[in-house]
Amino acid sequence: MKKEYSYFYAMNRQISNLYTISKKSNRLIIGLMSGTSLDGLDMALCRIHGSGVETTLELLNFETKTYTDDFRTEIREVFAKSHIDHQKLCGLHAYVGRVHAQFVQEALISWNICSQEVDLIASHGQTVFHAPQSWTNDNTLPNSTLQIGDGDHIAVHTGIITVSDFRQKHVAAGGEGAPLAAYGDYLLYNDDTENRILLNIGGIANLTFLPHRHSTASAFATDLGPGNTIMNQYVSHYLGKDMDENGTMAAKGHVNHDLLKNLFDEPFFLLDFPKTTGVELFNLDYFHAKMRGLHLRHDDILATLNAFSAQSIYQGIQQIATEGASTSVYCSGGGIHNTTLMNHIRNGLSKEINLRDITALGMNPDAKEACLFALLANETVAGNPENVRYIKDSPAICMGKISFPH
């Protein structure tokens, strides 16, 4: 006992602190999520009890810090581009981490929480490039993905142990780095009788399929195609707006079926589930290539882009939904605020499939992704890879790199 105590006493203080956190019955974790839409940083303060299938998550506070136009411009200089200024990329890796740290500090003040009360920060970072082999067609290099916003800078400037770079472990273990939602969805939302599809509509639309616990089917997560990304990029480039709010402009236009057919002329849609994609494929250049000499009004283009996103979503859901069992779709992400998009999805689904937002499961739909990264950090320090071994085509791993404050 004396040797064991001496070893623990001699342990690095930060590692000792992490060990203590790992043994707690519950942990206070801030989940950070910045998506490909570049809207802002979602911050979710979560109280997480237990781990694995015994996990329960309570959302205590949620806030989104909107990015300034200048900040978005900086990110777009390195965002989803094959050729960039590497000095800019290197500097932004640190800069984004510091900005996110500042946002956390401001949120803690508004929440009246001391940094010493928080066990961990779970930072997704800002994806700037996602390159699975299925897209690059280059088998000389492995699947890869890159998120900036250095976890060390977040840890040092907040004083809180930070878990980041979740996607890197997924790639290292044989995955494609996305989507990761299946891990948290599987632990929180499996049901005894209901097949569930958890749909997230961000820049890219993805879902997690959760068969009921007595099914012989396997859970998995997959990307479906574009969510908001092409619509947002079009509106920003041609109309100087962040988005087609509520899909109002799309609702005034008419779908051009020649353009819609061209948009679906892409090998990604022929791949089996699960699969992954990103804004490296689905972007304004993709749209321009599919126009093929067509001349259309803005409203008609947005109506067609809206229908494109909706159809890629509801066709994927219909393909996955298991016949003979009730299936409910629970929606989250910024896209659920696009009324026209949601109406298209609803009308495209068979009547046997229930569509609702994830508030029905007690989760804020805007906070869900940030909460799921908090849960991944919880698994990193207190979980076990065996907890997620039943997810199809996804490595059974705990993800994330750990950064200490000093």
C-alpha positions, 0 to 999 in steps of 0.5 A: 500500500505504501508503494502504491500511495507513493506512486500516486503522490508522485504522479504529475498533478494534472494526471492525478486530477484526470484520474480523480475525474475518471473515478467520479460518479458524474462529470461536468463537461462543456461540449463545443461544436463548430460546424461546416456552416460556420455559423458560430460556436455551440457550447453545451454545459452538460452533467453526465452521469456514468458511462457506456449504456448507463450514461445519462446526460443533463443539459444545464446550459446552452449558448451559441456564440455567433462568429463575426464576418471577419472570423468567417473570412479568415476560416474560409481562406483555408476551408475545404481548399486544396491549395492554401497558405500554410502559414495562415493554416498554422496560425489559425490553428492556434487562433481558433483555439484561443477564440474558442477559449475566450467564448468559453470564459465568457459563457462561464461568466454568464452561467455563473460557473467557475472554471474550477467546477468544470471537469472537462472541455470537449472540443470538436474544433473547426473542420477545414478539410475532410478527405476519405479515400472514397472521395479522393480516389487516392489509395496511396494516402489513408483516410484523413480529416483536419480540424483546427482550434488547438486543444492545448490553447483551449486548455491553457487559456481556460484552465480546464483539461480539454479533449479534442481531435476526436476524428483522428482516432477514428481514422487511425483505427480504420474509420473515415473520421465521420460521422461520429454521432453514432457513438453518442446516439447509441449510448443515449437513445437506443429503445426497446421497441422503436427503430429510431433514425436520428437525423442531423441537418447541418452543412452536411446531412447525416443520420444514425440508425438505431434498431430496437434492442431486440432487432438483429440489425446493426446500428450505424451512422452515415452521411446522406449528402448536402444539408445547408451547405450549397444553399448557404454558399449560394445565398452568401455569394450571390445575395450577400446573406447568411442563409435563405431564412426559413426557406422563404426564397425557395418557397417562392421558386419552382424546382427545375428538374433538369438541374435537379437531375444534374445535381444527383449525377454524382457517384457518392449517391450510388455508394452503399451506407454507411458513407461519408462526404463533406463540403469538399464535394458539395459546394458552390463549385459543385453547383456551378458544374451542374448548371450546364448552361442553364439560366435560372432565377435565384428563387428557382435555383434555391427551390431546386437546391432545397429540393436536392437536399431534401430528396437526398435526405428522405430517399436515404431515410426510406432506404434505411427504414426497416419494414415491419417495425415502427420507425421514428425520425428525430431531427436536429441541427440548423436545417430544422429551422428551414421550413421549406426543407422540412416540408419537402422531407415530410412530404417525401417520407411514407406515412408510416415514418414519424418525423419530429424534432429531438425535443421529443427525446428531451434534447435541445435540437440545436445543442445535440451535437455539442452534447454528443462531443461532451459524451465522447469526452466522458467516454474518453476518460471513463468509458470502455471501447466495448461500450460501442462495439455493436456499431456497424463499420465503426471501430470500437474506440474511445476518441480524443487527445487530452490537453492539460492546462499547464 
